[in-house]
Amino acid sequence: MVRRLLLAGLAIAPVSIALHWLASIGATAEFVLSALALVPLAWLIGEATEHAADHTGPGIGGFLNATFGNAPELIIALIAIDRGLPEVVRGSLTGSVVGNLLLVLGFSLLAGGDGEVDGASTYLSFALIGIALAAFLIPAVPGWHGDPNRHSLAVASLPVAGGLLVLYVVVTWRSLRRHAELHAGEDDAISGWSFRLALVVLTAATAITALVAEILVGSLEEFAHRAGLTDFFVAAVIVAVVGNAAEHGGAVLVAKRGKIKLAAEIATSSAAQVAVFLIPAVALLSWAIDPLALSFRQVELGALAGALAVAGIALMGGRSSRLRGLALIAAYGGVIVLFLSAGDRFG
């Protein structure tokens, strides 16, 4: 029954896209409709990832989901840069890392219950996030005084972005080789979609998700204004959650089916990919539009450090449980309160 509803819900995406371009239904209606459209799209990305993982193993499967799932976030960030909203960009990106570490991972553990996770891969992701967090301090600390968007900080962000991208390429290559070698020794019977079909569905679903996410972000400011929310909260929580819709749905669905290892890979690898790939990529690509300084606020970096510590403790020993999942979700609730009380940077 649920599967049929999700399949039928895939029709919402083309409807929302058509109404956006052909009719004027108002920002609130567009926000709600596009948000609903992301739910079945997230399910479809989760389905395709699970079938791809049958051919590649959980490690590479998690990497695939993180890669395709983060594509809308890159598009959202570049659109926000083009519209002159650097605070929205920075808030949505750090909020994405925090959301993956606490919300996505938390609901995955809650849905999956007791199980094992790949400790080596998980803590590699945590280490990458820690390195990125330390690197972000280089342009961030000077930005706590004066104009955080000044050109000198954008220039200081370039070596940070470049170094993190090199680190990402090296670590990802070694990690994928490790997972390929581990999976090579397995002789599981493969049923379901072919690897090519899974990749085609992943690509198509991600492209449509990006279009829908663009519509949703375009209506977020007015929707948030009517709700009495700050731009920072909208960016760090709402935009981040929307941008992570694929990871939310995909991770929880595979965890519910007992694939805890894959679910944890999706959440942690996605968080690491945002930190050491997506954020640096946005910083470099922004020079073609309007240079972005990685001058994150204290509240953003503090929340990121706290989320990293809580997630590390939750997965200590390479085990998962529903209680640990609840603890992560509760921690994210605390982050929401923190972001809500922080206000806008220039408010």
Secondary structure, 3 states (H helix, E strand, C coil): CHHHHHHHHCCHHHHHHHHHHHCCCCHHHHHHHHHHHHHHHHHHHHHHHHHHHHHHCHHHHHHHHHHHHHHHHHHHHHHHHHCCCHHHHHHHHHHHHHHHHHHHHHHHHHHHCCEECCHHHHHHHHHHHHHHHHHHHHHHCHHHCCCCCCHHHHHHHHHHHHHHHHHHHHHHHHHHHHHHHHHHCCCCCCCCCCHHHHHHHHHHHHHHHHHHHHHHHHHHHHHHHHHCCCHHHHHHHHHHHHHCHHHHHHHHHHHHCCCHHHHHHHHHHHHHHHHHHHHHHHHHHHHHCCCCCCCCCHHHHHHHHHHHHHHHHHCHHHEECHHHHHHHHHHHHHHHHHHHHHCCCCC
